[in-house]
């Protein structure tokens, strides 16, 4: 079963916030947008969810660890599935 982007975003925020400096400023707007999305085919105002996830991943390189690895792989799999 695929999780919603909103659920994934909540887990990202919880994990990243415990790693010291908090969520990277460049990734923040995309993470916030993901909190409003259900699936990879949704839209966030004029942007599509695929673009939001791609931009999040490109700005989330400072988020590391096992949870980060697992969730980034989950997001990439969502992108590849459609």
Backbone as XML, in Angstrom:
<?xml version="1.0"?>
<chain id="A" units="angstrom">
  <residue number="1" name="UNK">
    <atom name="N" x="0.833" y="-1.180" z="0.000"/>
    <atom name="CA" x="0.000" y="0.000" z="0.000"/>
    <atom name="C" x="0.880" y="1.247" z="0.000"/>
  </residue>
  <residue number="2" name="UNK">
    <atom name="N" x="0.589" y="2.172" z="-0.865"/>
    <atom name="CA" x="1.338" y="3.412" z="-0.966"/>
    <atom name="C" x="0.823" y="4.423" z="0.050"/>
  </residue>
  <residue number="3" name="UNK">
    <atom name="N" x="1.737" y="5.034" z="0.759"/>
    <atom name="CA" x="1.351" y="6.074" z="1.719"/>
    <atom name="C" x="1.069" y="7.375" z="0.988"/>
  </residue>
  <residue number="4" name="UNK">
    <atom name="N" x="0.314" y="8.239" z="1.633"/>
    <atom name="CA" x="0.058" y="9.550" z="1.044"/>
    <atom name="C" x="1.316" y="10.408" z="1.163"/>
  </residue>
  <residue number="5" name="UNK">
    <atom name="N" x="1.428" y="11.375" z="0.280"/>
    <atom name="CA" x="2.549" y="12.312" z="0.363"/>
    <atom name="C" x="2.480" y="13.110" z="1.663"/>
  </residue>
  <residue number="6" name="UNK">
    <atom name="N" x="1.272" y="13.399" z="2.123"/>
    <atom name="CA" x="1.114" y="14.123" z="3.387"/>
    <atom name="C" x="1.684" y="13.317" z="4.558"/>
  </residue>
  <residue number="7" name="UNK">
    <atom name="N" x="1.416" y="12.024" z="4.582"/>
    <atom name="CA" x="1.944" y="11.167" z="5.653"/>
    <atom name="C" x="3.464" y="11.076" z="5.583"/>
  </residue>
  <residue number="8" name="UNK">
    <atom name="N" x="3.984" y="10.969" z="4.375"/>
    <atom name="CA" x="5.433" y="10.920" z="4.189"/>
    <atom name="C" x="6.063" y="12.228" z="4.659"/>
  </residue>
  <residue number="9" name="UNK">
    <atom name="N" x="5.443" y="13.346" z="4.306"/>
    <atom name="CA" x="5.963" y="14.663" z="4.697"/>
    <atom name="C" x="6.004" y="14.816" z="6.212"/>
  </residue>
  <residue number="10" name="UNK">
    <atom name="N" x="5.000" y="14.312" z="6.898"/>
    <atom name="CA" x="4.983" y="14.386" z="8.370"/>
    <atom name="C" x="6.143" y="13.588" z="8.967"/>
  </residue>
  <residue number="11" name="UNK">
    <atom name="N" x="6.412" y="12.414" z="8.406"/>
    <atom name="CA" x="7.535" y="11.617" z="8.898"/>
    <atom name="C" x="8.870" y="12.299" z="8.604"/>
  </residue>
  <residue number="12" name="UNK">
    <atom name="N" x="8.979" y="12.905" z="7.423"/>
    <atom name="CA" x="10.205" y="13.634" z="7.080"/>
    <atom name="C" x="10.438" y="14.753" z="8.086"/>
  </residue>
  <residue number="13" name="UNK">
    <atom name="N" x="9.409" y="15.550" z="8.327"/>
    <atom name="CA" x="9.534" y="16.677" z="9.258"/>
    <atom name="C" x="9.951" y="16.201" z="10.648"/>
  </residue>
  <residue number="14" name="UNK">
    <atom name="N" x="9.321" y="15.139" z="11.123"/>
    <atom name="CA" x="9.630" y="14.622" z="12.455"/>
    <atom name="C" x="11.085" y="14.158" z="12.537"/>
  </residue>
  <residue number="15" name="UNK">
    <atom name="N" x="11.545" y="13.437" z="11.517"/>
    <atom name="CA" x="12.917" y="12.927" z="11.541"/>
    <atom name="C" x="13.931" y="14.047" z="11.354"/>
  </residue>
  <residue number="16" name="UNK">
    <atom name="N" x="13.723" y="14.874" z="10.366"/>
    <atom name="CA" x="14.685" y="15.932" z="10.039"/>
    <atom name="C" x="14.797" y="16.926" z="11.192"/>
  </residue>
  <residue number="17" name="UNK">
    <atom name="N" x="13.691" y="17.200" z="11.866"/>
    <atom name="CA" x="13.698" y="18.161" z="12.972"/>
    <atom name="C" x="14.511" y="17.671" z="14.169"/>
  </residue>
  <residue number="18" name="UNK">
    <atom name="N" x="14.681" y="16.365" z="14.280"/>
    <atom name="CA" x="15.457" y="15.820" z="15.398"/>
    <atom name="C" x="16.953" y="15.794" z="15.105"/>
  </residue>
  <residue number="19" name="UNK">
    <atom name="N" x="17.351" y="16.203" z="13.927"/>
    <atom name="CA" x="18.756" y="16.102" z="13.525"/>
    <atom name="C" x="19.540" y="17.385" z="13.716"/>
  </residue>
  <residue number="20" name="UNK">
    <atom name="N" x="19.053" y="18.284" z="14.571"/>
    <atom name="CA" x="19.860" y="19.454" z="14.905"/>
    <atom name="C" x="19.400" y="20.754" z="14.304"/>
  </residue>
  <residue number="21" name="UNK">
    <atom name="N" x="19.707" y="20.986" z="13.050"/>
    <atom name="CA" x="19.438" y="22.286" z="12.436"/>
    <atom name="C" x="18.040" y="22.422" z="11.858"/>
  </residue>
  <residue number="22" name="UNK">
    <atom name="N" x="17.252" y="21.383" z="11.872"/>
    <atom name="CA" x="15.914" y="21.440" z="11.301"/>
    <atom name="C" x="15.928" y="21.290" z="9.794"/>
  </residue>
  <residue number="23" name="UNK">
    <atom name="N" x="14.783" y="21.434" z="9.197"/>
    <atom name="CA" x="14.618" y="21.248" z="7.754"/>
    <atom name="C" x="15.351" y="22.356" z="7.000"/>
  </residue>
  <residue number="24" name="UNK">
    <atom name="N" x="16.060" y="21.985" z="5.971"/>
    <atom name="CA" x="16.782" y="22.931" z="5.130"/>
    <atom name="C" x="15.821" y="23.966" z="4.554"/>
  </residue>
  <residue number="25" name="UNK">
    <atom name="N" x="16.226" y="25.226" z="4.561"/>
    <atom name="CA" x="15.354" y="26.312" z="4.102"/>
    <atom name="C" x="14.910" y="26.129" z="2.652"/>
  </residue>
  <residue number="26" name="UNK">
    <atom name="N" x="15.764" y="25.550" z="1.814"/>
    <atom name="CA" x="15.427" y="25.366" z="0.404"/>
    <atom name="C" x="14.441" y="24.219" z="0.192"/>
  </residue>
  <residue number="27" name="UNK">
    <atom name="N" x="14.449" y="23.240" z="1.085"/>
    <atom name="CA" x="13.525" y="22.108" z="0.984"/>
    <atom name="C" x="12.190" y="22.405" z="1.654"/>
  </residue>
  <residue number="28" name="UNK">
    <atom name="N" x="12.158" y="23.380" z="2.570"/>
    <atom name="CA" x="10.958" y="23.677" z="3.361"/>
    <atom name="C" x="9.696" y="23.924" z="2.524"/>
  </residue>
  <residue number="29" name="UNK">
    <atom name="N" x="9.736" y="24.784" z="1.482"/>
    <atom name="CA" x="8.487" y="25.027" z="0.747"/>
    <atom name="C" x="7.936" y="23.774" z="0.066"/>
  </residue>
  <residue number="30" name="UNK">
    <atom name="N" x="8.821" y="22.897" z="-0.379"/>
    <atom name="CA" x="8.387" y="21.671" z="-1.044"/>
    <atom name="C" x="7.857" y="20.666" z="-0.029"/>
  </residue>
  <residue number="31" name="UNK">
    <atom name="N" x="8.467" y="20.622" z="1.146"/>
    <atom name="CA" x="7.964" y="19.760" z="2.210"/>
    <atom name="C" x="6.581" y="20.241" z="2.656"/>
  </residue>
  <residue number="32" name="UNK">
    <atom name="N" x="6.407" y="21.538" z="2.799"/>
    <atom name="CA" x="5.104" y="22.090" z="3.168"/>
    <atom name="C" x="4.054" y="21.784" z="2.103"/>
  </residue>
  <residue number="33" name="UNK">
    <atom name="N" x="4.431" y="21.879" z="0.839"/>
    <atom name="CA" x="3.503" y="21.551" z="-0.246"/>
    <atom name="C" x="3.124" y="20.072" z="-0.202"/>
  </residue>
  <residue number="34" name="UNK">
    <atom name="N" x="4.097" y="19.206" z="0.087"/>
    <atom name="CA" x="3.814" y="17.771" z="0.163"/>
    <atom name="C" x="2.791" y="17.460" z="1.251"/>
  </residue>
  <residue number="35" name="UNK">
    <atom name="N" x="2.747" y="18.258" z="2.300"/>
    <atom name="CA" x="1.775" y="18.046" z="3.380"/>
    <atom name="C" x="0.342" y="18.229" z="2.902"/>
  </residue>
  <residue number="36" name="UNK">
    <atom name="N" x="0.164" y="18.892" z="1.768"/>
    <atom name="CA" x="-1.167" y="19.153" z="1.216"/>
    <atom name="C" x="-1.551" y="18.161" z="0.117"/>
  </residue>
  <residue number="37" name="UNK">
    <atom name="N" x="-0.678" y="17.210" z="-0.180"/>
    <atom name="CA" x="-0.893" y="16.295" z="-1.306"/>
    <atom name="C" x="-1.201" y="14.878" z="-0.841"/>
  </residue>
  <residue number="38" name="UNK">
    <atom name="N" x="-2.010" y="14.196" z="-1.626"/>
    <atom name="CA" x="-2.326" y="12.799" z="-1.338"/>
    <atom name="C" x="-1.473" y="11.878" z="-2.207"/>
  </residue>
  <residue number="39" name="UNK">
    <atom name="N" x="-1.547" y="12.073" z="-3.522"/>
    <atom name="CA" x="-0.839" y="11.168" z="-4.431"/>
    <atom name="C" x="0.085" y="11.943" z="-5.364"/>
  </residue>
  <residue number="40" name="UNK">
    <atom name="N" x="0.904" y="11.200" z="-6.063"/>
    <atom name="CA" x="1.881" y="11.775" z="-6.982"/>
    <atom name="C" x="1.197" y="12.399" z="-8.204"/>
  </residue>
  <residue number="41" name="UNK">
    <atom name="N" x="-0.075" y="12.116" z="-8.399"/>
    <atom name="CA" x="-0.806" y="12.684" z="-9.537"/>
    <atom name="C" x="-1.611" y="13.939" z="-9.158"/>
  </residue>
  <residue number="42" name="UNK">
    <atom name="N" x="-1.540" y="14.369" z="-7.907"/>
    <atom name="CA" x="-2.255" y="15.567" z="-7.456"/>
    <atom name="C" x="-1.581" y="16.839" z="-7.956"/>
  </residue>
  <residue number="43" name="UNK">
    <atom name="N" x="-2.258" y="17.954" z="-7.713"/>
    <atom name="CA" x="-1.720" y="19.273" z="-8.032"/>
    <atom name="C" x="-1.663" y="20.115" z="-6.764"/>
  </residue>
  <residue number="44" name="UNK">
    <atom name="N" x="-0.663" y="20.974" z="-6.698"/>
    <atom name="CA" x="-0.532" y="21.944" z="-5.620"/>
    <atom name="C" x="-0.505" y="23.313" z="-6.300"/>
  </residue>
  <residue number="45" name="UNK">
    <atom name="N" x="-1.634" y="23.967" z="-6.312"/>
    <atom name="CA" x="-1.829" y="25.208" z="-7.067"/>
    <atom name="C" x="-1.442" y="24.962" z="-8.522"/>
  </residue>
  <residue number="46" name="UNK">
    <atom name="N" x="-0.456" y="25.652" z="-9.050"/>
    <atom name="CA" x="-0.084" y="25.480" z="-10.456"/>
    <atom name="C" x="0.951" y="24.378" z="-10.679"/>
  </residue>
  <residue number="47" name="UNK">
    <atom name="N" x="1.474" y="23.809" z="-9.607"/>
    <atom name="CA" x="2.500" y="22.771" z="-9.722"/>
    <atom name="C" x="1.882" y="21.385" z="-9.606"/>
  </residue>
  <residue number="48" name="UNK">
    <atom name="N" x="2.507" y="20.422" z="-10.256"/>
    <atom name="CA" x="2.052" y="19.049" z="-10.066"/>
    <atom name="C" x="2.885" y="18.402" z="-8.962"/>
  </residue>
  <residue number="49" name="UNK">
    <atom name="N" x="2.354" y="17.359" z="-8.378"/>
    <atom name="CA" x="3.015" y="16.699" z="-7.253"/>
    <atom name="C" x="4.372" y="16.125" z="-7.650"/>
  </residue>
  <residue number="50" name="UNK">
    <atom name="N" x="4.484" y="15.640" z="-8.868"/>
    <atom name="CA" x="5.779" y="15.101" z="-9.334"/>
    <atom name="C" x="6.866" y="16.159" z="-9.233"/>
  </residue>
  <residue number="51" name="UNK">
    <atom name="N" x="6.567" y="17.370" z="-9.688"/>
    <atom name="CA" x="7.538" y="18.456" z="-9.621"/>
    <atom name="C" x="7.879" y="18.823" z="-8.192"/>
  </residue>
  <residue number="52" name="UNK">
    <atom name="N" x="6.869" y="18.857" z="-7.336"/>
    <atom name="CA" x="7.099" y="19.170" z="-5.922"/>
    <atom name="C" x="8.044" y="18.142" z="-5.305"/>
  </residue>
  <residue number="53" name="UNK">
    <atom name="N" x="7.798" y="16.872" z="-5.566"/>
    <atom name="CA" x="8.646" y="15.805" z="-5.001"/>
    <atom name="C" x="10.056" y="15.881" z="-5.585"/>
  </residue>
  <residue number="54" name="UNK">
    <atom name="N" x="10.162" y="16.113" z="-6.879"/>
    <atom name="CA" x="11.490" y="16.232" z="-7.497"/>
    <atom name="C" x="12.285" y="17.388" z="-6.906"/>
  </residue>
  <residue number="55" name="UNK">
    <atom name="N" x="11.639" y="18.535" z="-6.748"/>
    <atom name="CA" x="12.327" y="19.685" z="-6.159"/>
    <atom name="C" x="12.679" y="19.424" z="-4.693"/>
  </residue>
  <residue number="56" name="UNK">
    <atom name="N" x="11.782" y="18.733" z="-3.974"/>
    <atom name="CA" x="12.113" y="18.387" z="-2.593"/>
    <atom name="C" x="13.381" y="17.527" z="-2.567"/>
  </residue>
  <residue number="57" name="UNK">
    <atom name="N" x="13.395" y="16.479" z="-3.364"/>
    <atom name="CA" x="14.556" y="15.579" z="-3.371"/>
    <atom name="C" x="15.842" y="16.312" z="-3.747"/>
  </residue>
  <residue number="58" name="UNK">
    <atom name="N" x="15.761" y="17.232" z="-4.679"/>
    <atom name="CA" x="16.981" y="17.941" z="-5.078"/>
    <atom name="C" x="17.467" y="18.909" z="-3.998"/>
  </residue>
  <residue number="59" name="UNK">
    <atom name="N" x="16.582" y="19.322" z="-3.099"/>
    <atom name="CA" x="16.962" y="20.243" z="-2.023"/>
    <atom name="C" x="17.125" y="19.555" z="-0.672"/>
  </residue>
  <residue number="60" name="UNK">
    <atom name="N" x="16.989" y="18.241" z="-0.650"/>
    <atom name="CA" x="17.043" y="17.509" z="0.613"/>
    <atom name="C" x="18.339" y="16.719" z="0.790"/>
  </residue>
  <residue number="61" name="UNK">
    <atom name="N" x="19.385" y="17.105" z="0.106"/>
    <atom name="CA" x="20.638" y="16.345" z="0.189"/>
    <atom name="C" x="21.280" y="16.405" z="1.572"/>
  </residue>
  <residue number="62" name="UNK">
    <atom name="N" x="20.960" y="17.429" z="2.349"/>
    <atom name="CA" x="21.543" y="17.515" z="3.696"/>
    <atom name="C" x="20.808" y="16.644" z="4.708"/>
  </residue>
  <residue number="63" name="UNK">
    <atom name="N" x="19.663" y="16.104" z="4.330"/>
    <atom name="CA" x="18.920" y="15.184" z="5.206"/>
    <atom name="C" x="19.485" y="13.789" z="4.990"/>
  </residue>
  <residue number="64" name="UNK">
    <atom name="N" x="20.072" y="13.241" z="6.042"/>
    <atom name="CA" x="20.766" y="11.949" z="5.932"/>
    <atom name="C" x="20.314" y="10.999" z="7.027"/>
  </residue>
  <residue number="65" name="UNK">
    <atom name="N" x="20.749" y="9.763" z="6.904"/>
    <atom name="CA" x="20.426" y="8.737" z="7.884"/>
    <atom name="C" x="19.569" y="7.645" z="7.263"/>
  </residue>
  <residue number="66" name="UNK">
    <atom name="N" x="19.290" y="6.627" z="8.057"/>
    <atom name="CA" x="18.523" y="5.477" z="7.564"/>
    <atom name="C" x="17.099" y="5.861" z="7.174"/>
  </residue>
  <residue number="67" name="UNK">
    <atom name="N" x="16.463" y="6.691" z="7.977"/>
    <atom name="CA" x="15.099" y="7.124" z="7.656"/>
    <atom name="C" x="15.097" y="7.924" z="6.364"/>
  </residue>
  <residue number="68" name="UNK">
    <atom name="N" x="16.050" y="8.810" z="6.215"/>
    <atom name="CA" x="16.149" y="9.616" z="4.996"/>
    <atom name="C" x="16.344" y="8.724" z="3.778"/>
  </residue>
  <residue number="69" name="UNK">
    <atom name="N" x="17.208" y="7.755" z="3.889"/>
    <atom name="CA" x="17.471" y="6.838" z="2.782"/>
    <atom name="C" x="16.206" y="6.083" z="2.377"/>
  </residue>
  <residue number="70" name="UNK">
    <atom name="N" x="15.505" y="5.577" z="3.380"/>
    <atom name="CA" x="14.289" y="4.798" z="3.139"/>
    <atom name="C" x="13.196" y="5.657" z="2.486"/>
  </residue>
  <residue number="71" name="UNK">
    <atom name="N" x="12.991" y="6.847" z="3.016"/>
    <atom name="CA" x="11.921" y="7.699" z="2.489"/>
    <atom name="C" x="12.271" y="8.253" z="1.114"/>
  </residue>
  <residue number="72" name="UNK">
    <atom name="N" x="13.505" y="8.615" z="0.900"/>
    <atom name="CA" x="13.906" y="9.091" z="-0.434"/>
    <atom name="C" x="13.701" y="7.981" z="-1.469"/>
  </residue>
  <residue number="73" name="UNK">
    <atom name="N" x="14.001" y="6.742" z="-1.097"/>
    <atom name="CA" x="13.776" y="5.627" z="-2.002"/>
    <atom name="C" x="12.281" y="5.438" z="-2.254"/>
  </residue>
  <residue number="74" name="UNK">
    <atom name="N" x="11.457" y="5.618" z="-1.226"/>
    <atom name="CA" x="10.005" y="5.515" z="-1.380"/>
    <atom name="C" x="9.492" y="6.584" z="-2.341"/>
  </residue>
  <residue number="75" name="UNK">
    <atom name="N" x="9.984" y="7.813" z="-2.207"/>
    <atom name="CA" x="9.569" y="8.892" z="-3.097"/>
    <atom name="C" x="10.027" y="8.644" z="-4.526"/>
  </residue>
  <residue number="76" name="UNK">
    <atom name="N" x="11.246" y="8.154" z="-4.706"/>
    <atom name="CA" x="11.739" y="7.844" z="-6.048"/>
    <atom name="C" x="10.918" y="6.748" z="-6.692"/>
  </residue>
  <residue number="77" name="UNK">
    <atom name="N" x="10.502" y="5.753" z="-5.888"/>
    <atom name="CA" x="9.666" y="4.671" z="-6.411"/>
    <atom name="C" x="8.305" y="5.213" z="-6.852"/>
  </residue>
  <residue number="78" name="UNK">
    <atom name="N" x="7.758" y="6.155" z="-6.123"/>
    <atom name="CA" x="6.486" y="6.781" z="-6.503"/>
    <atom name="C" x="6.646" y="7.511" z="-7.836"/>
  </residue>
  <residue number="79" name="UNK">
    <atom name="N" x="7.769" y="8.195" z="-8.002"/>
    <atom name="CA" x="8.019" y="8.917" z="-9.252"/>
    <atom name="C" x="8.174" y="7.957" z="-10.426"/>
  </residue>
  <residue number="80" name="UNK">
    <atom name="N" x="8.813" y="6.842" z="-10.195"/>
    <atom name="CA" x="9.078" y="5.871" z="-11.255"/>
    <atom name="C" x="7.826" y="5.085" z="-11.654"/>
  </residue>
  <residue number="81" name="UNK">
    <atom name="N" x="6.885" y="4.953" z="-10.731"/>
    <atom name="CA" x="5.690" y="4.138" z="-10.977"/>
    <atom name="C" x="4.729" y="4.762" z="-11.975"/>
  </residue>
  <residue number="82" name="UNK">
    <atom name="N" x="4.769" y="6.054" z="-12.135"/>
    <atom name="CA" x="3.799" y="6.716" z="-13.022"/>
    <atom name="C" x="4.438" y="7.174" z="-14.299"/>
  </residue>
</chain>
